[in-house]
């Protein structure tokens, strides 16, 4: 049962994932290629891949929350704050707007030539060439629909992102980066603090269609359908712990990709000022579809978002994010390296080139390289909204995801009243999510509801 791609292509990605997990995978790619479309042979090879043991057990990257917390650094689990009701609401509007703005900037660029590069050029260079060819460099507005780079270099925008181009944008068009933020809000409105990964699966099956999920989410969505039924709605069954591991790993080579990382925001908003609680919510969500660094990516981002409501120093925000994940996991090491690069680089193009060179061994939608770019963009920008979102999108890879995450963080930090009008006004306070009740909806209404949920959870605590 394949999902995101056919079985042969899925197994090729699984080989890389098993290699990342320090297993010996010599000869597997050749065997997969030789198997062609023979499903029986491919599944036999998959069984062998699944049975591989790492050369050395990785004790630095557990999946369980208690063990993750045992390995995390010291950090502020709750941040003191003295915001008024109006200030809180402004922060929530800033977070929702910032996420929408960053996502819309990156959405037309979420296409192979910008994400992975083309003709020997890295993805970031193609982003630069597009804006330069449109007389829109340096980036200070939405992506132009037309550029001389199309004829000169054969670069094309994503056809599904054209509604977000400078010439057409009039709202936040539907996108998974916005859709999952809506789902996070829905979960907290319905369940408060009392929910887990089982509830995530149920919510997805209720409100998301098959075509609305990608990579790891596609595989876990399909797998969950095998272990549940329509009438099972009153909480997770007793054996969910055993089933959960199968749901998030079976035929799911994307279990450390960026999918969970982009789902953090709606949960983090409900835990504003409380990075530990935000990371807890993120762990519950990510554990449905991801393992290890895939989980840590959502926890890292959620902690930063929650902290950004009351902390404005980008370096401190990154440190707070790191304080909620294992100190010696691969993601933490990559983030620390990205911060060092950002602190030692003054030029934007040089920065993204150095980040690309350091982390492009990962897939363009892996957690680690994209999280590294997010952290570097925040530290490099030093609180400048335009510089932060433009750097995160300029860097290539998952352009709309990174723009959305950085926009959410710096938007929460600055508040809506401090966001540049030329970014805010084209959205006309409107987003479309392809989720019932949120298609369309005012961005300000989403912010109001997130603020309401936050205050309610705070009272309960």
N, C-alpha and C positions, 0 to 999 in steps of 0.2 A: 504493500500500500504506500505509494509515493504521494507527495502532496505538492510542495512548492515547485519541484521539477521532476523529471522522470527518474526512475530508480538508478540508472547508471550514473547520471550526473550527481545525484544525491550521494552515492557511495564515494565518488571522487572527493567530495567535500568532507565526507566522514574520514577519509584517509588523512587529510590535513588536520582535522580535529584530533584524531587519535595521536598523530605525531606531536601536536601541541601538548597533549597529555603525557608526553614522554614515553610513548609506546614505539616499538620497532615495527615499521610498516613497509619494509623492503619488499618489493615485488607485487604489492597489492594493486597499484595503479595499472600495471601491465595486465594483470589477471582480469581486472574490471573491464579494461578496454577490449580484451580478447573475448569476454563473455557477451559483448554486444547487447542485444535486447533479451537475452535468455534470462527470464525472471527467476527461474529456479537456481541457476548458477549464481546469479547476482545475490540472491538471498542467502545462499550458502556462504558466499564470500562475506556478506554482511555479518553473519553469525560468527565467523572467525574474527572479524574486526572487533566486534562487540566483546569477544572473550579475551582480547589482549589485556595484559597487565602492564602497568608502567614499569620502567626499569627501576625506578626508585619511588616509593610511595610519596605523594605530595601532601605533606602534613600542614603546609602553609595555606591550603585552599580548601577548607571545609565548606559544606553546603548548609549545615545546621546553624541556626542563629546563635545558640549558646556557645558553640565552638568558635564562630566568627568573633563574637564579643570577647572571648578569651584571648584572641590574637590581635585585637585592635589596639592602637595607641591610646594614651590618655587624651581626653578632649572634653569640651563643654557639652554636656548632654542636653541642657536647657539653657537658653540665653536670656538674661534679664531684659525686660523691655518696659517702657512707660508710654506707649503710643495711645493717642486718643482714638475714639471710634472713627472719626473722619480720616485720620492718618492710616489706620488699618485698611480702610476701604480703598484709599488711594494706592496703597501697596498692592492690594489684590488686583486692582485694575491695571497697575503697572505690570504685574506678573503675567496676567492673561494677554494684555496687549503686546508685551515684549515677546512672548512665545509666538503669537500670531505674526508679528512683524518679521521675526527671524525666520520663521517657517516660510512665509511668503517670499522673502528674499531668496531663499535657497531652493524653493520648489522648482522653478524652471531649469535649474542647474542639476537637478537630481537625474542625471543621464550619464551613460558610460563614459563619454569623452571628458566630462568634468569630474566624475567620481574616480575613475581608474586611469585616465589619461588616454592619449592617442598619438600615433605616429612618433613615438619616442618622447613625447612631451608628458610631463606629469600633469595630473588633473588640475592642480592649482594654477599652472601656467595657462591652461586653456581658459580658466575663469578670468584670469588677468587679460588675456587676449580678447575675450568677448567684450568686457567692459571698455577696454582701450579702443577696440574697433567701433564702439558705439559712442565714442567721445564722452564716456561716463566714468572715466578713471581720474582720481581714486573713487572708490565706491561710496556713494552718499545718497543712494536712493534705490528703488526696486530695479530688478534686472531688466535691461532693455530688451525688447522683442527682436530688434534687428541689429546686426553688427556686421561689419566688413569681414570679421573673422570667419563667418560662415563660408564665404567664397574663397577666402585666402587659405584657410586651414581645414575646411571641411567639418567644422564644428557645428553641432546643432543643439538647440534647446529641447528639453523634454516636452513632447506634444501635449501631455496631460497637465503641464504646469503653465500653459500660456495665459490662463486667466489671472495669474499672479504677476505678469510682466508689467513694467512701468506704464505701458500704453493702455492696458486693459484693467488693471486692478481696481476693484470697487468694493471688495469684501474679502474676508479670509475664505478661500475656497476649501472644499473638503480635503482632508488629508489625515493619514493615520496618526501623525504627530499631534493633531488637534483632537482627533477622535478618542484617543486613549486618555487625554486630559479630561475630556467629558466623562468617560467611564470611571475615572478615579473619583470625580465629584459625585457621580451617581452612587457609587459604592458607599462612600462616607455618608451621604444623605440617607441611604437605606439602612445601613448596618452600624453606623457610628464606628466604634472601635472593635466591634465583635464580628470579625470575618476572617477568612483565611483563603488559601489558594484554591480550595474546592469552590468557594463562592465566586472566585474569579472565573473559573471555568463555566459555572452556571450563568454568570452575567454575560460572558462572551457568546454562549450559545443562544441566549435570549435576544441580544440586541445586535450582534454582528453576523453578517453573512459570510460565507466561505470566501468570497472574493475580496473581503475587506481585511484579511489577515495575510501576513507575509512571513517567509522563512521560518524561524522557530515557532512563531505563533500559528502558522499554518499546520505544522506537524503536531503541536500539542492540542490544537483545536480538533484535529482529526482523531488523535489518540484518546482524548477525553470522551469523544462520542462512543468509544468502545467500552468505557468503564462506568457509564452512567445511563440513566433513562429519564424520561420526561417527568415522571412523578416523584423523583428523588429530589426534593426541594427543601427539606428540613434539616440541613446540615450534612457534613461529610460523614460517610460511613466509617465504621470502625477500622476497616482495612485501607483507608485512603492513603496512609503513610507508605504502604507497599505499592499501591497503584500509582501514586504520584511520581515515583522515580521512573516508572515505565512511561507515563504520560509525557514527561519532559525530556526523555532520552531516546525513545524508540524511533528509529528512522529520523532522528533530529540532529543532524550534524551542525546545526546553527545555534546550539545551546549556549555558546559564548558570544553570539553576535549582539548587535546593538538594540534588538527589539525590546528588551526589558528596560534598557536605559531611557528610552523615549516615553515610557509609561509612568515615570516618577511624579510628574508635576501635580496632577490632581490630588494625589495622596499627600505630597509635601505641602501643598497649600493648606490642607486641613491640620497640619502639624507646624504651622508657622512659628518660628522661634524655638522649635524643639527638634533639633537634628537627630537625636536618638530615636524619637518616636517616628519621625519621617523615614529613617532608615529601617525601622521595624516594619512600617507599612510597606515600604519598597521590597523588603525581603519576602513578605507574604505574597506580594504580587509576582515578583520575579520567579519565585520558586515553582510557580505553575509551569513555566516553559523553559527555564534556564538553569544552569549550574555554574558554580564557581565564579569566574570573572564576569559572566553574564549577569549573575545575581549582584555581584559587587558594583557593577556599573550603575545599576539602578539605585543601590544604597548610597553610593558616593554622590550621585547627582541629587538625590532626594535630600540628603543632609545639607548640601550646599544651598539648595533652593530654600529650605526651611530657615536656614541661618541668614540668608540674604534679606529677609524681612526686617532684621534688626542689626545686621552687620554689613558694613559697606566696603571693608578692606578686602580686595580680591584674593590676596595671598592668604589671609586668615580664613576666607571661605573655602579655599582649596584644602587648607590644613584641617578644617572642620570636617570636610567630606572624607578626607583620608582617615580621620579618627574613628570612622564607623566601619572600616573594612580591615581585613588582616594586613598587618604592617609589611609583611614580606610576600604578599601575593604578587603575581605578575602585573596586575593593574596598578597597584601602589607603586611598584618600581617604575613603571612607564610614566605615571603621573609625575613622580618626582623628577624624572629626567626631562619631561616637558617643561616643568616649572624652571628648571635650570636653564634650558634653552631660552625661555621667554625673558628671564631676568638678565640674560647676557646678550640680548638682541634689541637693537633700536629701530631697525627697518622692517616694515610689514612683510614685504616680499621675501626678504631674507629669513624672517621668522617662519613663514609657511614652508619655504624650501627646506629649512633645517628640520622642521617637524615631519615633513613628508619623507625626507631621507632617513630619519631615525625610525619611523614606524610603518613604512609602506610595505613591510613584509607581511603585515596582516591583510586580510580581505578588506575591501573598501567599506564593508558594513559590519566589521568586527567591533566589539565593544572597546578594546584597548586603544587603538589608534585614534578613534573618534573622541573618546574621553580625554586622551592626551591633548588633542587639538582644542577641545573645550577649555581645559584648564589653562593651556598656554594663551588662548585668546583672552581669557579673563585677566590673567596676570599682566599680559602685554598692554591691554587697553587701559588699565588703571582707573576704571570707573567711567570711561568714555563710552556711551551707548553705541554710537556710530562705529567707533573703532572696534568694539567688542564683537558686534554681530557681523561686521564686514570681514574681520579676520577669520572668524569661524567658518564663514561661507567660502571665502577665498581659498581656504586650505584644501578644498576638494573633499573626496570621500563622501560621507553622507550629508550633503550640503544642507538640506532642509532640516534634518534632525539636529545638527549641530547649531544652526542658526536659531532654531526654536529653543534649545536648551540654554544657550548663552543669553538669548533674549529674555527668557523667563527669569533667569538669575539676576541679571542686571536690571530688569524691569521691576522685580520685587525690591531690589535694593534702592532704586531711585524713586519709585512711585510714578504713577501715570502723569502727575502734574509736571514732572521733569523730563518726560520723553519728548523728543523733537516732533513738532507738529507735522512736518513733511513725511514722517513715517506713519504717524497715527491717522491722519485725516483720510488717506485713500481707502482705509478699511471700512469707513462709515459705520463703525461700532457694530459690525455684523460678521458672524461666522456661520458657515455651513459645515456640518459634521457627518451627515448621513446617519445620524442616530435620532430616532423618534423623539420629538420634543426639543431637539437641539438643531433643527434644520429648517429654517434659519433660527438664530437666537442672537440677541444683543450680547456683545462681549462684556458690556457693563453688567448685564444680568448674571452672566456666569461668575463674574467677580463678586457680585453681591451675594450670590448663593455660596460661593467658596468661603467668603468672610463669615457668613451665617453658620456654616458647618464648623469652621474653626472655633468660633465663640462657643458653640454648643459643646464641642469636644473638650474645650478648655474648662467649661463649667463642670462637666462630668468628671474631669480629672481631679 
